[in-house]
Amino acid sequence: MSVVSWREESERGAWTQLTWRPSALAGLVECVWLFDGTLSRRERYYPTGELDLIVQLDTPFRIIEGQPAAACPSSSLAGLIVAPLVIESPAARSRVLGVRLRPAGAFSLFGVPLHELTGTTLDLGDLAGGEARRLAERLDEAGSDRARLLLLGRWIAGRLAGRRSTDPSVAYAVSEIERAGGKVPIASILRRIDVSPKRFTRLFEEQVGVRPKLFARILRFRELTAALRAGADSFSQAALAHGYYDQSHMNAEFREFAGMTPGQFLAATSYPESLSLAD
C-alpha cells in the first residue's frame, strides 16, 4: 500500500493529508484520500470529469455556491459538476475521507443513471442504505489513518466486485476522449462504433453523467488548467494548443467552468493533490 502523506501548517490552518492510488482499482478509482485537521477556508471546485464519494466524521462542510446552500450530508456522493462549486470548511477540527471516482467506477458502484446525479450531492444512505452508516462507524473506530484508507478502499473494491460495467461503446469513447485530452470530434468516434448516435448518446449520458461533447469539453478544460499550472508559455498559446479557437474562446470556458478569468485562476492558491482552489 503506497500512500503519499504530508503535513501542512500555515496561516490557512494545520492538517495532515494522505492519498492512496490503489492499482487494483485503476480505471475505476482515481484515488482514496484522507484529510485530518483544521482549515478555515472557502474552496472552489471546477469540473474535472470525476465524481466524489465523501465521508465526514466530524462537522460537515457547507455548500456555499453552485448548488442550493446547505450543509453537505455526512456521507455523500457528489455527481459530476458542470459549473463552479464553492464549499466552506468548518473552523473546528475535521476528519474527512473521500474516493475520487471515474464515471465507470461510480456507475458500477451504485448502478444508477449518473445523469440523475449531475450537479447534485446525494446522501450516501439513499444509495447504499444502512451500509453507509456502518461504513462511517467503522471508519471512525479504525485505529489509524492508514487503516481508514485501507478500510474505505476495501469497501469500494467489495462493492465493485461482480457489478455491472459500462457499455463497451461508452468505455471506448471515454478512453478516446481521455487519450485526446478532450480534443476529438465525437463524430469521429461514432464512425468507429456499431451503435446508433441516438442510442450511444443515451448510454453515454446514463453511464458518464453528461453528453459526450460536454464531457470532451470538461476534459479539455482539465488538460488546459494542468498546462497553465505547469507554466504554459502564454494564454494565447495555451488556448490554441488545447483546441480553442482563440483566447476569447478559452476565457469563455473559464467563466463557465471556473467562474473566473485565467489570470485569477493562476493567482489563486491551489492545494497539493487537489484540483480545488482557495476561494
N, C-alpha and C positions, 0 to 999 in steps of 0.2 A: 504494500500500500504506500504509494509515493504521494506525500502530502506537502504542499507548499504552505509555509506558515510565516507570518510576520507580525510584528508588534509596532504600533504607532502611538506616539504621544506628542500632541501638538496643541495649538490653540483651538483646534476643532474637536478635541476630546482625546480619549485614550482607549484603545481597543486592540484586540487580537483577532486576526482573521486567518482561517485555514481554507485551503482549496484542494480538492482531490478530483482528478480526472480518471475515472475508472475505465481502463482499456476494454474490459469485457462488455461495456455498455456503449462503446463508440458507435456513433451514428444515431443513437437514441438520446444520450445524455451528454451534454457539453461538460458539465462539472457539478460536483456537490460541494457546498461551501458552508462555513460557519462564521458568524460574527459574534463576539462577546466583548462588551464594553459600553462606554458612554460616548455619545456623539450627538450633540445638539445641532441639527442641521436640516436644511431642506435639500432634497436630492432630486435632480431632474433625469428622467429616463427618456430615451428616444427609441424608435423602432429598430429592432435588430433581427427579426425573423425567428425569435425564440420565445418560449413560454417559461414561466417561473412557478414552481411549487414552493411555497413558503410555510415554515412552521416557526411561530414566535412563542418563546417560552416565558416571556415576561410581558410588560406593557406593549401592546401593538402599536405600530406606526399609523399615521393618519394619511389618507389621500387628500391632497390639497387642491390639485388642478388636474384636469384631463379626464376625470371620472367624477361622479357625484361625491362631494366631500363627505367623508365618513371614516371611522376607524376601520382599518382592514381586519377581516376575520383573523383569529389567532392562527388558524391553519387554512391556507387558501391556495387556489390555482389561478394565476393571472394569465389570461389569454394573450394572444398577440396584440401588441399595441400598434396603432397606425398613426398616432399623434403623440405629442409630448405628454408625459405624466410626471407630476411632481408629488413627492411624499415628504412628510415631516416625521423625523425620528423622535422618540421620547427623550427627555433630558436625563432620565434615570437610566441605570444600567439595563441593558437588554441583551438577551441571547437569542439569536435568530439563525435558523438553518434554512438552506434553500437547495433546490435542484434546478439547474438551468436545463430545460428540456428542448430538444429539437422537435419540430412538429411530429415526426414519425414516432418519437418516444411518447409524447403527450397523447397522440391518438391511440397507440397501443395500450398505454397505461390505463386509460379510462373508457375508451371505445365510444366516446360521444362526439357528435359533429363539432369540429373545432370552430367553425364559423359562428356557432352559438356562443362561444366564449370570447370572441374577438372584441377587444376594447372593454372587457369587464373583468372583475375579480370575483371569483365564486368561492364560497365556503367549501373547504375540502370535505366536510361532512356530507354535503349534498352529493358528492361524487363517490366517496368511499365509505359512507355510513359510519358505524362505530369504530371502524379501523382507524379513522383519522384521530379520534380522541385517544385511543390506545397507543397509537404511534407517538403522539405528543407526550403522553405519560411516560413511555419507555425512554424517550429522548431526554426528558427532564431527569429521570432517575439514573441514567447512564453515568459511569464512573469517571469519564474523561471526555474531552472534546474529540479526540481521535475515535473513541468508542462511539460517540454520537454520529460522526461522519459515516463510520462503517455500518452502523445500525440503519441509518437512513438509506445508504446505498443498497444494503441487502433487502430492505423493504421494497425499494424500487425494482430491483432485479427479480424479486419473488413475484411481484405483480405483473411484470412483463413476460414472465415465462409462459409460453403457450398462448399468448394473447394474439388477437388479430393484428396483422401487419398492414401497412399501407398498400394500396393497389400498385402493381408493377409500373404502370404508366405514370402514376404520380411520383413514385420513388425515382424513376428515371428522369423525369422533368426536374425534380428538386435537385438531383445531382448535377444535371446540366446547367441549371441556373446558378448553383453554387460554384461550379467549376469556372464559369464565365464571369463570376463576380457580379451577376445581375445583368451583364451586357450581352444578352442573347435574345433574338426575336422569338417570341412564343410560337409564331407561325412555323419557324424552322424546326422546333421540337415536335409540333403536331404532325409534320410531314414524316417523322421517323417513328411514330407510334400508331398502332392499329386500333384507335379509339376515335369516335366521332368528336368533333370540337365541343359540342354541347355536353356530352357525357363526360368528357375529360375535364371541362371547367367545373362541372358539378362535383365530380370526385375530388378535384384539387381543392376546391373551397371547403369541402367537408373534412378532408384529411390534413389540410395545412392551416386553414383558417381564413384565408383571403384568396382572391382570384390570382391566377398565375402572373399577370402583368404587374399587379401591385406587389406581389412577393418579390419579383425581379427588381422592382424599384427600391424596395426596402434593402435587399442585399447589395444593390449598387451603392446605396447611401451608406451602408455599413462599411463597405470597402473604401469609400471616399473618406469617411471620418477617420478610419485607421491610417490612411495615407497622410492626411493632414496632421494627425498626431505624430506621425513618424517624421514629419518635416518635409512635406511636398514643396517643390520649388516655389510655386505661386498658385493663387486661387484659379487664375485662368488656365494654367497648365493642368492643374488637378481636374478642373471641370472637363476639359477635352479628353484627358486620359481615361476618365471614367464614363465617357459616353454621353455627356451633356452637350447640348447644342452650343452653349456659351456659359459665361459666368452668371448671367442673369437667370438662366435656367437652373443652374446649381443653387443660386441664392433662394429661388422659389422653393426648391426641395428642402432647404434648411428651414425656411419659415414653416413649411407644412409639417415636417417630421420632428424638428427640434425646438421650434418656436423662438429661434434666434438667428443671427447672421453667422456666417463662417468666422468672422473675426471674434464675435462674442463666444463662439464655441471654443476657439483656441485659447482665449483668455480665461475661460472657466477652469476651475480646479477639477482634475479627474482623480480617480482613486485606483490603486493597484488592483489588478484582477477584476476590474469592474468597468462596465460600459456606461456608468452614470456620471453625472457632473454635479458639483456643488452648485446650488441654485441661489 
